Amino acid sequence: MVTAIVIPIIIIYFYIISKRELRTHTEQWLALEKVYEEAIVTGKVQHISMRKERYYYHRYVHILELTLINNHTTTVVTKITPIVKGKDLSSDFQLGDEVSVYGNWKEGNFRFGRYESIQK
């Protein structure tokens, strides 16, 4: 008798907890695209690297890494975009382009969300 009452309560409890956790991870996954613009890095694109990584279970992110060179200093900048259906993830960058990227420094890495090509 007790088992017939307790087991469904336990199942419902863990179902609610897992749904709440999934919702928070989905919100965090979508928020990866929003980057505060606190700094600007300018340079010439020397290397382009793109890859796909798993974020959480069935959620994936597209990571674009650019190596920028400016006055003989090399900086690696990263753009992280959640992979959503119907979104084009092609790279608009080409080697040798002069770009300014806007983003912030976090734990020694520069993440950007917006960029502009510098016309010469």
Summary of the structure (lengths in Angstrom):
residues: 120
radius of gyration: 20.7
end to end distance: 80.0
largest distance: 80.0
contacts: 296
relative contact order: 0.20
helix: 25%
strand: 48%
